[in-house]
Amino acid sequence: MLKKEILRKKGDFNAIYKAGKSVPERYIVLFYRKNDLPYNRTAFLASKKVGNSVQRNRAKRLMKESFRQNKDSFSVGYDLVFIARNTINGKKLEDVEKSLLNAARRGKVTGK
């Protein structure tokens, strides 16, 4: 993932939460908003409700890998924030990937 493809600024997050849309899924919640750029910007978050630092980092790694493997199926020009739910603990990559793709499909941010 390139540096420009990562969301970092608080104002960007606030705009997504305020003006964007959300799609809840079993293991993740997807917040998205159009950004009118020729690429997607993403963020992967896990709050302390998910668990200790090991569990939070694993949750973020699972979401990042799921997104990386399916990056081509996403439409271009969106800001995407993936937030882990505490139900993600102990799940396999395939489960998280399925949840991530379902959220993207329901939010209509997939190109396919």
C-alpha positions in Angstrom: 0.0 0.0 0.0 1.4 3.4 -1.0 1.7 6.2 1.5 -0.9 8.3 -0.3 -3.4 5.4 0.0 -3.6 5.5 3.8 -5.9 7.8 5.7 -4.2 9.6 8.5 -5.7 13.1 9.1 -8.4 13.6 11.7 -10.4 15.8 9.4 -10.6 13.0 6.8 -11.9 10.6 9.5 -14.4 13.1 10.8 -15.7 13.8 7.2 -16.2 10.0 6.6 -18.0 9.5 9.9 -20.2 12.6 9.5 -21.0 12.6 5.7 -20.2 9.0 4.8 -22.2 5.8 5.0 -21.7 2.7 7.1 -22.3 -1.0 6.5 -22.2 -3.3 9.6 -21.2 -6.9 9.0 -20.5 -9.8 11.4 -16.8 -9.1 12.0 -16.3 -5.6 10.7 -18.0 -2.3 10.1 -17.2 -0.4 6.9 -17.5 3.4 6.7 -17.1 4.8 3.2 -17.3 8.1 1.3 -16.5 9.2 -2.2 -13.2 11.1 -2.4 -13.0 12.1 -6.2 -9.4 10.8 -6.4 -8.1 8.2 -8.9 -7.3 5.8 -6.0 -8.8 4.6 -2.8 -7.6 5.7 0.7 -8.0 3.1 3.5 -7.7 2.8 7.2 -7.9 -0.3 9.4 -8.9 0.2 13.1 -9.5 -1.9 16.1 -10.6 -0.4 19.4 -9.7 -1.7 22.9 -13.0 -3.5 22.9 -11.5 -6.0 20.5 -9.0 -7.1 23.2 -5.3 -6.6 24.1 -2.7 -5.3 21.7 -2.0 -8.8 20.3 -5.6 -9.3 19.4 -6.1 -5.8 18.0 -3.0 -6.1 15.8 -4.1 -9.5 14.5 -7.5 -8.1 13.6 -5.9 -5.3 11.7 -3.6 -7.7 9.9 -6.5 -9.9 8.9 -8.4 -6.9 7.5 -5.4 -5.6 5.6 -4.6 -8.9 4.0 -8.3 -9.5 3.1 -8.3 -6.0 1.4 -5.0 -6.6 -0.3 -6.1 -9.9 -1.8 -9.3 -8.3 -3.2 -8.1 -4.8 -3.9 -9.0 -5.1 -7.6 -12.6 -5.8 -6.9 -13.1 -2.4 -5.2 -14.3 0.6 -7.2 -11.9 3.5 -7.4 -12.4 6.9 -5.7 -13.5 6.0 -2.2 -12.2 6.6 1.4 -12.7 3.3 3.2 -12.5 2.8 7.0 -12.6 -0.8 8.2 -13.3 -1.2 11.9 -12.9 -4.5 13.6 -15.6 -5.8 15.9 -14.9 -7.9 19.0 -16.4 -10.9 17.2 -13.3 -11.0 15.0 -11.2 -12.7 17.7 -10.2 -16.2 16.9 -11.5 -16.1 13.3 -9.6 -17.2 10.2 -8.6 -15.1 7.2 -11.4 -16.6 5.0 -14.1 -15.6 7.5 -12.8 -12.0 7.7 -12.4 -11.8 3.9 -16.0 -13.0 3.4 -17.3 -10.4 5.9 -15.2 -7.6 4.2 -16.5 -8.5 0.8 -20.1 -8.7 1.9 -19.8 -5.2 3.5 -18.3 -3.8 0.3 -20.9 -5.4 -1.9 -23.7 -4.2 0.4 -22.2 -0.7 0.3 -21.9 -0.8 -3.5 -18.1 0.0 -3.4 -17.2 -3.0 -5.5 -16.6 -2.7 -9.2 -17.8 -6.3 -9.9 
